[in-house]
Amino acid sequence: MLRNVVRGIQRDVLTIADAVIAFVYSLTKNDRKTSGGETIILKEGDAFRRRLTQPGAGTDFYDLIAPKFNRLAIFDDRMPHAVERVDGSMDPIEGRFVLHGHISESGPIVSGALTPATINAAVQNTMSVLVADIAAGPERYHGPVVLRFTVLQSGDVADAVILVDRVARGDDMEKGAEAVAAQVLTGLMKLSFPPAPASSQVTLPVIIGGSLPWMRQ
């Protein structure tokens, strides 16, 4: 089992370096004549610290997602993951049949009076400096944050919320990462956009410890 997990991790490392989200969509028959094929995802956190006072094995350390028909699994691409070996019939129809891939970063999604280019111009300088300062700290924070907010006709930011917070610490400690997204949100609220005849709704991805392709343009 562990050997299969390690092999799966090694195989994926070269292909997901620039991705954030992984997906597995199963078309596997529910009444197949095989077993196995589950997606293996190692659980978050420090397994050593969680198990100081009690023993653990198997699913104490990882989750198994069975390949049921029409099941879509979506998870953080940085989480170590693999696939359990399929045993039984050699008929491909009876095996594990899935569509899987990786979702990479893109620019902000904008609806309303402002264009994505206008949003980019206002966001790039301020947010890039803030993200660089956070990543440069001793904790080595890294991971994606996704924000949604409204740009009013005046250019002010309103109704800002955090949609996704997958920031982790690079020093293997578990405390403190939850404050990073709030810091990014605070920085966003200070931005000022050009006045427009109507408001705009924006969904903005931000990467800590790296930069999005659209931010490098």
N, C-alpha and C positions, 0 to 999 in steps of 0.2 A: 504493500500500500504506500508506504512512505517513499519508496523508490519511484513509484509511478508519479507521485506528487512532484518530486524533485525533477524528474524528467520533463514533466509538463511545464514546470516553472522555467527550466532552462530553455525549452523550445520557444516559449512565448517572449522571453526577455528581449530578443532581437527585433520583434515585430511590434511591440506596444510602447516603445520608448516615448513616442509623442502623443499617445492616446490618454484619455481620461476615463472613459466608460467602456466596459465590455458588455456584450450581450450574447445570449444563447437562446435561439428560438427553436423549440423542438417540434418535429413532425413525426416523432417516433410513435409506433403503434402502442396503444395501451395494453393490448393482449398479445404482445410479442412473445416469442419462445426463447428469449435470451434474458440474461440478468446483467447488472452492472450498467455502465454508461452514465452514472451520476456525475454531475459537475461538483468537484471538490473545491471548497473555498475555505482557506484557513481563517479562523476567527480572529477578530481584531484584538489588539491589546497585548500585553506581556504575559504569555502563557506561564512563564516561570513564576512570576509574582502571584498569578491567580491560583497556582497549585502548590503554594508553600505548605499548606496545612492539610491537604487531601490529595489522594492519588487521582490520576486521570489517564484516559486512553481513548483512542478512536475519536468519536464525535464530541468529546470534551474539547478537542483542539480544532476541529473543522466541521463545517456544515456540508450536507449532501443534498443536492437538488436533483430529484429524479427527472428523467427525460420524458415527461408526460406529453401527450399530443396537445398541440396548441398552447404550450406553456412558454412564456417569455421570461427569462431571468436576466436582470440587469444589475451590474455590480461595479464597484470601483476597480479599475484596471490594475491598480498597484497592489491589490490584495493577492497574495500567492494563490494560484488556482491550477487545477488539472482536471483530468477525467479518469474515472474508475474504469478498469478493464472490463470489456464486454465478454461474457462467457455464454456458451450455448450453441445454437444453430449457426451455421456458417452462411445461411441465406441472408444476403444484404437487406432484404425486406424486413427481416426479423431483428435487425441490429439497431444501433443508435443512429438516427437520421436527424440532424440538426443543421440550422444555419447559424453561424457564429461570426463575430467580427468585433471591431473596435471603433468607437465613435471619437473622432478627434475634435480639437477645439475649432471654433469659428468666431466670427465677429459678433457684435451686439445685434439683437433683433429689435427693430424699431418700427412702430406704427404711429402715425400722426403727422404733424407738420414738419418735424425735423428729419433730416436724412441720416443714414448711418455714418456718412462721411463727416457730418457736422458733430455728431455724438463722439466719433473717434477723435476729432481734433480737440474737443474740450476735455476728453478723458485721458488721453495719452500721457501728457506731461505730468499732471498731478498724480494719477494713479500709478504710473510707472515708478516714480520716485518713492511713493509710499510702499509699494510692493518690494522694491529693492531694499529699503531700510528694514522691513520686516524680515526678509530672507537673509540679510547680512548679520543678524543677531546670533548669539551662541547657540540658540535652540535649533537653528537651521530649519525653520518651518517650511513646509512645502505642501502643495495640493491646491485643488480648485475651490473657488467661491463663486457662486452665481447670485447676482442681485437683480431685483426688479424694482423699478421706480418710475415715477411720473415727472416729466419736465413740464412745468406750468408755462403759460403764455409769457410770463415775465422772465423765464429762463431759470427760475429757482427749482430745486429738487423737492419733491413731496412724495409721501406714501412709499418710502423705500423699505424693502423687506429683503431678508436673506432667504433664497430658495434652496440653495445647496451649500453645505459647509463640509468639505472633506479634507480640511487642513490637518496635517499630522506633524509631530516633531521629529526631526532627524536625529535627535540624541537618545531616542528610545524611551524617553519619559512620556507619561500620559497626561500630565496636568498642564494647563495653560493654552493649549491649542484652540479651545473654544473662544478665547478672547480675540483671536486674530480676525475672524470674520466681522466681529463688532467694530474693530479698529478700521477695517476697510469700509464698513458702512458709514462710520463717522466721517471718513475722508470723502466719501461720495457726497454726503450731505452738504459739504462745503463747496462743491463745484458750482459753477455758474455757466449756463448755456445761453446762446443768442436768443433774444426775444422772437416770438413766432406768433402767427395769427391763431394758432390753436395749440392745445397741449399735445404731448407725445408720451407713449408708453414704451419703456425700454427694458429689455432683459440683457444684462451685461455679465459675461464670463470674465473672471479674473484668476490668474494663475500665480500662486505664491511659489517662489523658488524657480521661476522661469518666466517666459513671456509667450503670449499667444502669437500665432503667425500674423494676425492682423495688426498687432501692436509693434511688430518689427518692420512693417512696411514704411 
